[in-house]
Amino acid sequence: MNNLRKEREEQGLTIKELAEKIGVHFTTISDWELEKTIPRPKKRNEIAEVLGIDKKKLFPDLYPDLETNLPKAEYAGTLRIGDIKIPCAVLEDGTRVLSEHGITTALKSRSGAARKHKKHAIETGRPPLPIFVASKNLIPFISDELYIGLTEPLRYEVGNRIAQGFPAELLPEICDVWLKARDNNVLNKQQEKKCKQAEILVRGLAHVGIIALVDEATGYQEVRSRNALEEILDKFIAKELRKWIKTFPDEFYIEMFRLRGWQYIPFSVKRPSVVGKYTNDLIYERLAPNVLEELKKKNPKDIKGRRKHKHFQWLTEDVGDPRLREHLSAVIALMKASTKWDQFYRMVQRALPKYREQIPLDFEEFEKNDE
């Protein structure tokens, strides 16, 4: 039994389209899928390359010695940037990977060129590069570190098949190779079209980090560590830019929207205007005496009624910032323990009262406890 038809249909290819890609008649593909005949080794390799799937998974009966102990994809999905789609996954150890076939398709590289590039690699004595950066005029713009990463692809299990890909963070570097080549005027006319794809990818990645995109596509964002993205960001951001790291976690707004009965849209910056008032009430007015008043002085509104900075960016790193995070954690915990906004607000008033404000007493609750 083979998985050719299943994998072909998952890739959205018709029999005729697959036949054209590997240079056979469509009836030959049909015979292979119905197992009337068996493709020769050369054709098995070509099919596997076109579909981006290990040939052993396509034809398991022909390869009984399947690889074992490969890392498994715990989450899988499709990364979408404009019209570009790249299969992606998050492995058991948290590694985010992009499918080699997906990157190849995104950069509009031809699978038929792979044989020529592999031959060149053998002649030069270096490991073969993936076809989307294997052209001779691109190689001078590939760093040694990137070269190593591209010649050591990751093999992993996705469901019942074996896939091959690269760490997601290599994608911007791959695109940069094309852009550098264009800046140095070494691309031919056909390559200029591929470079345009690389430029589209870079622009898309400029808006949202690749890690966040993969996590969203695979659903991993729902279970990852709350500050995982911040930890990754910390590795790349200089201390003087520390103030731009997001301090208010998404959980704060997710829980607020839940309690108010509003629809929460991830990555949207559009929020009801009252959210700002709630933030002042729940956070800054309860953080320390006169903190909100002082922040308003340091961070005044302009003529359009907007503030140049976020209030939290003015808090001191050694005292103010840790205290803010501690207070946020407490507020979020109370949010999670509540089913309605009024119930939550009463709990906040009692547990985290505003400074210079008397703690409200819930006489009804005292009466119930006395009974």
C-alpha positions in Angstrom: 0.0 0.0 0.0 1.3 3.5 -0.9 0.3 7.0 0.2 0.8 8.7 -3.1 -2.8 9.7 -3.7 -3.3 10.9 -0.1 -0.2 13.1 -0.2 -0.9 14.4 -3.7 -4.4 15.5 -2.7 -3.2 17.1 0.5 -0.8 19.2 -1.6 -3.8 20.2 -3.8 -2.3 18.7 -7.0 -4.3 16.9 -9.7 -3.0 13.8 -11.3 -2.2 15.8 -14.5 -0.3 18.5 -12.6 1.9 15.9 -10.8 2.4 14.1 -14.1 3.7 17.3 -15.7 6.0 18.0 -12.9 7.8 14.7 -13.1 7.5 14.2 -16.9 5.2 11.2 -17.2 1.7 10.6 -18.6 -1.2 11.1 -16.2 -2.3 7.5 -16.6 1.1 6.4 -15.2 0.4 8.3 -12.0 -3.0 6.7 -11.8 -1.4 3.2 -12.2 1.0 4.0 -9.4 -1.8 5.2 -7.1 -3.8 2.1 -7.8 -0.7 0.0 -7.3 -1.0 -1.6 -10.7 2.7 -0.7 -11.3 5.5 0.5 -9.1 7.6 3.7 -10.0 11.3 3.2 -10.5 13.7 4.5 -7.9 14.5 7.6 -9.9 10.8 8.5 -10.2 10.1 7.9 -6.5 12.8 10.4 -5.7 11.3 13.0 -8.1 7.8 12.4 -6.7 9.1 12.8 -3.1 10.9 16.0 -4.1 7.9 17.6 -5.8 5.6 16.7 -2.8 8.2 17.6 -0.2 7.8 14.2 1.5 10.2 11.4 2.3 9.9 8.6 -0.3 9.8 6.0 2.5 6.6 7.6 3.7 5.2 7.6 0.2 6.0 4.0 -0.4 6.4 2.3 3.0 6.1 -1.2 1.7 9.2 -0.6 -0.5 11.2 0.7 2.5 10.5 -1.4 5.6 13.5 0.0 7.5 11.8 3.4 8.3 13.9 5.9 10.3 13.2 5.8 14.0 13.7 8.3 16.8 13.0 11.3 14.7 11.7 14.4 16.5 7.9 14.6 16.3 5.9 17.7 15.3 3.6 18.5 18.2 1.9 21.3 16.3 1.6 21.8 12.6 0.0 24.4 10.3 0.5 26.7 7.4 2.3 30.0 7.6 0.6 32.6 5.4 2.3 35.8 4.3 0.1 37.5 1.6 -0.4 34.8 -1.1 2.6 32.8 0.1 1.9 29.6 2.1 4.6 27.6 3.8 3.9 24.4 5.9 5.4 24.8 9.4 5.6 23.0 12.7 6.8 23.2 16.3 8.8 20.1 17.4 8.9 18.4 20.8 11.8 20.6 21.9 10.1 23.8 20.9 12.1 24.2 17.6 10.0 26.0 15.0 10.6 24.7 11.5 9.5 25.6 8.0 9.1 23.0 5.3 12.0 22.9 2.7 9.4 22.3 0.0 7.4 25.2 1.2 10.3 27.6 1.2 11.3 26.4 -2.3 7.7 27.0 -3.6 7.6 30.4 -1.8 10.7 31.6 -3.6 9.5 30.1 -6.9 12.5 27.8 -7.3 12.3 24.9 -9.8 12.7 21.4 -8.4 14.1 20.3 -11.7 17.3 22.3 -11.0 18.1 20.2 -8.0 20.1 17.6 -9.9 22.4 20.2 -11.5 23.1 21.8 -8.2 23.9 18.5 -6.5 26.3 17.7 -9.2 28.1 21.0 -8.7 28.3 20.4 -5.0 29.9 17.0 -5.6 32.5 18.7 -7.9 33.3 21.4 -5.4 33.5 19.0 -2.4 30.9 20.9 -0.4 27.5 19.6 0.9 24.7 20.5 -1.5 22.6 23.6 -0.7 18.8 23.6 -1.0 17.8 24.7 -4.5 16.4 28.1 -3.4 19.9 29.4 -2.7 22.1 27.0 -4.8 22.8 29.2 -7.8 26.5 30.0 -8.1 25.9 33.8 -8.1 24.1 33.6 -4.7 26.8 31.6 -2.9 29.2 34.6 -2.2 26.4 36.2 -0.2 25.8 33.2 2.1 27.5 33.4 5.5 29.4 30.4 6.8 26.9 30.1 9.6 24.0 30.1 7.3 25.7 27.7 4.9 26.0 25.2 7.8 22.4 25.6 8.7 21.2 25.1 5.2 23.3 22.0 4.6 22.0 20.3 7.8 18.2 20.2 7.3 16.0 18.9 10.0 14.1 15.7 9.5 11.0 15.2 11.6 7.7 13.3 11.7 4.4 15.0 10.9 1.6 12.6 11.5 2.4 9.5 9.5 5.0 11.0 7.3 8.6 12.3 7.4 9.2 15.9 6.5 12.3 18.0 6.0 12.8 21.6 6.8 14.9 24.3 8.4 14.7 26.4 11.6 12.2 29.2 11.0 14.6 31.9 12.0 16.7 31.2 8.9 14.0 32.5 6.6 14.9 36.2 6.9 18.6 35.3 6.3 17.7 33.3 3.2 15.7 36.3 1.9 18.6 38.6 2.7 20.9 36.5 0.5 18.7 37.3 -2.5 18.4 41.0 -1.6 22.2 41.3 -1.2 22.7 39.7 -4.6 20.2 42.1 -6.2 22.0 45.1 -4.6 25.2 43.9 -6.2 23.6 43.5 -9.6 24.4 39.9 -10.1 20.9 38.5 -10.7 19.6 37.6 -14.1 16.1 38.5 -15.3 14.6 35.2 -14.2 16.2 35.5 -10.7 14.8 39.0 -10.3 11.3 37.5 -10.1 12.4 35.2 -7.3 14.1 38.1 -5.5 10.7 39.9 -5.6 9.3 37.0 -3.6 12.1 37.3 -1.1 11.3 41.0 -0.7 7.6 40.3 -0.1 8.6 37.7 2.6 10.9 40.2 4.3 8.2 42.9 4.3 5.7 40.5 5.8 8.2 39.4 8.5 9.0 43.0 9.3 5.4 43.4 10.7 5.3 40.4 12.9 8.2 38.3 14.1 8.6 34.9 12.4 8.3 33.1 15.8 5.0 34.7 16.5 3.7 33.8 13.0 4.7 30.1 13.3 3.1 29.9 16.8 -0.1 31.4 15.5 -0.3 29.2 12.5 0.3 26.0 14.5 -1.8 26.9 17.5 1.3 26.7 19.8 0.7 30.3 21.0 -2.1 28.9 23.3 0.3 26.8 25.3 3.7 28.4 25.1 5.2 30.1 28.1 3.5 33.5 28.6 6.8 35.4 28.2 8.4 33.1 25.6 8.4 35.8 22.9 9.8 38.3 25.3 12.7 36.0 26.2 13.5 35.5 22.5 13.3 39.3 22.0 15.6 40.0 24.9 18.4 38.1 23.1 18.3 40.5 20.2 17.4 43.8 21.7 20.0 46.2 23.3 19.4 47.4 26.9 18.7 50.9 25.7 15.7 49.6 23.7 14.4 47.5 26.6 11.5 50.0 27.1 10.0 48.8 23.8 9.4 45.2 24.9 5.8 44.7 25.6 5.1 44.9 29.3 1.3 44.3 29.5 0.8 40.6 28.6 -2.0 39.6 26.2 -3.7 37.8 29.1 -4.6 41.1 30.7 -6.6 42.2 27.7 -7.9 38.7 26.9 -9.4 38.4 30.4 -10.7 42.0 30.4 -12.5 41.4 27.1 -13.9 38.1 28.4 -15.3 39.7 31.5 -16.8 42.6 29.5 -18.2 40.3 26.9 -16.2 41.8 24.0 -14.6 40.0 21.1 -10.9 39.8 21.4 -8.9 39.9 18.1 -5.2 38.9 18.4 -2.6 41.4 17.1 -5.3 44.1 16.7 -4.4 47.5 18.3 -7.9 48.8 18.0 -9.6 48.6 21.4 -12.6 50.4 23.0 -11.5 53.8 24.4 -12.6 52.8 27.8 -9.8 50.2 28.0 -7.4 53.1 28.8 -9.5 54.2 31.7 -9.8 50.7 33.0 -6.0 50.3 32.8 -5.5 53.5 34.8 -8.0 52.4 37.4 -6.9 48.8 37.8 -3.1 49.3 37.4 -1.6 52.8 37.8 -4.0 54.2 40.5 -3.2 51.1 42.7 0.5 50.8 42.0 1.8 53.3 44.4 0.8 56.7 45.9 0.5 59.5 43.2 2.1 57.3 40.5 -0.6 58.1 37.9 -0.5 61.8 38.5 3.3 61.9 38.2 3.2 59.8 35.0 0.6 62.1 33.4 3.0 65.0 34.1 6.0 63.3 32.6 4.0 61.9 29.7 1.5 64.6 28.8 -1.0 64.4 25.9 -0.3 66.4 22.7 -2.7 68.7 20.9 -4.5 65.6 19.4 -5.0 64.1 22.8 -2.3 61.4 22.4 0.7 60.5 24.5 4.1 60.1 22.9 5.0 57.1 25.1 3.3 54.4 27.2 3.1 55.2 30.9 5.0 52.1 31.8 8.0 53.2 29.8 8.6 55.9 32.4 8.8 53.4 35.4 12.3 52.8 36.8 13.9 49.5 35.8 14.9 48.5 39.3 11.7 49.3 41.3 8.9 50.5 39.1 9.0 47.9 36.4 9.2 44.8 38.7 6.4 46.3 40.9 4.2 46.8 37.8 4.7 43.2 36.6 3.9 41.9 40.1 0.7 44.0 40.3 -0.3 42.9 36.8 0.1 39.2 37.8 -2.2 39.8 40.8 -4.8 41.6 38.7 -4.8 38.8 36.1 -5.1 36.1 38.8 -8.3 37.9 40.1 -9.6 38.2 36.5 -9.2 34.5 36.0 -11.0 33.7 39.2 -14.0 35.8 38.2 -16.9 35.1 35.9 -18.4 38.6 35.7 -16.9 42.1 35.6 -18.7 43.3 38.7 -17.5 40.3 40.7 -13.9 40.9 39.5 -14.0 44.6 40.3 -15.3 44.0 43.9 -12.4 41.6 44.4 -9.9 44.1 43.1 -11.3 46.8 45.4 -10.9 44.6 48.4 -7.5 42.9 47.5 -5.8 45.8 45.7 -7.4 49.1 46.8 -6.4 52.4 45.4 -4.0 54.4 47.6 -5.7 56.8 50.0 -9.0 54.9 49.4 -10.8 53.1 52.2 -11.1 49.3 51.7 -14.8 48.5 51.0 -16.5 46.1 53.3 -18.9 43.5 51.9 -21.5 43.5 54.7 -23.6 40.9 52.9 -20.8 38.4 52.8 -20.0 39.0 56.5 -23.6 38.4 57.4 -23.6 35.1 55.4 -20.4 34.0 57.3 -22.0 34.7 60.6 -25.1 32.6 59.9 
